[in-house]
Amino acid sequence: MKPNDFSPPRNMAISANPAARLLLLTALVSLFAYLATSTSDPEELVNELLSQQSQSKNGVIHLDDHSVSRFLTSTKTPRPYSLLIFFDAKQLHDKHELHLQDLYLEFSLLASSFITNNPDESSSSYGKLFFCDIEFKESQSSFGLFGVNSLPHIRLVGPNVKNPKESEAMDQGDFSRMAESMSNFVASRTKLSVGPIHRPPILSRNQLGLLFAVLLIWTPFMIKKVLTGQTLLHDPKIWLGGSIFVYFFSVSGAMHNIIRKMPMFLADRNDPNKLIFFYQGSGMQLGAEGFAIGFLYTIVGLLLAFVTHVLVMVKNVAVQRLIMVISLVVSFWAVNKVIYLDNWKTGYGIHTFWPSSWK
């Protein structure tokens, strides 16, 4: 082999070239500098969160996939802050059974109340709690990162949480009490007191001023109508209609339906196109059942009131007897339907009792 036929390997040639070594060293230094700067200082992250919180009207910080990576996944634990995250999806706002908009409003009240009640906590750099929201269309990767597959959903990411899926989720049953239950969740998990929830007044100051001015203008006219007896409270028809409504409301079980949130009817399990208005069994009463019974009772009550207050003023005896017979027949039919429905529903029979001396 001739000396000039020998050539060193490529890597040996690079290492022997001073310019190449300098270039490699520069690239390594740049890479280390990038890695060092990519992990932000914890206090810098807190200040950035505080800045975004102050720019938000309700104190809720909007997050996306990039900010989730910056404030959670790419930071070292323990972090000097916790994040309470509300998961939202605008395309589901029309699903009223989810109450996403109502829950987000309560979440906003929770955030603003916490900031108002804890000014020292909101200005400190460590031990902070921030309120955030994530929207599904903007941050689908973050939804997958947290393992969120149903809404409504609220998660608390503590300082020591490394995997977002290991963060604490608020129980679905706790959403019923709105902001108050969210406040209890925060207090039990973070040992921080949210304080009272500051809800906005029903009427603003301008609306109250306008209402007060209208009352001042209307008061003299109202006093005149009261003195002359020209108000609705002096109208016998209003009292008559109100009495009938109260009677129907009492005998129809409407209060039971409101308290128990009973439906008016149910779909038949065997035939989805068929509706069930009367449910057999004493443990459940549908709204249609109560209204039907209330209607029958109201008929009897109105006939009784008509006979005792109006019919007695009719001078024609034949007309009195005819109307009396019709009233008795209709009342008997209505009461018979009520008894029949009670027997069918409960299984208990109601029978006529005859004194032993009549047998």
Secondary structure, DSSP 8 states (H G I E B T S, - for coil): --GGG----HHHHHHH-HHHHHHHHHHHHHHHHHHHHHS--HHHHHHHHHHHHHHSSSSEEEE-HHHHIIIIITS-SS-SEEEEEEEE-GGGTT-TTT-HHHHHHHHHHHHHHHHHH-HHHHH-SSSEEEEEEEETTT-HHHHHHHT--SSSEEEEE-TT--SGGGSEE--GGGGGGHHHHHHHHHHHHH-----S-----SS-HHHHHHHHHHHHHHHHHHHHHHHHT-SGGG-HHHHHHHHHHHHHHHHTTHHHHHHHT--S-EE-SS-TT-EESS--STT---HHHHHHHHHHHHHHHHHHHHHHHTGGG---HHHHHHHHHHHHHHHHHHHHHHHHHHHHHH---------GGG-
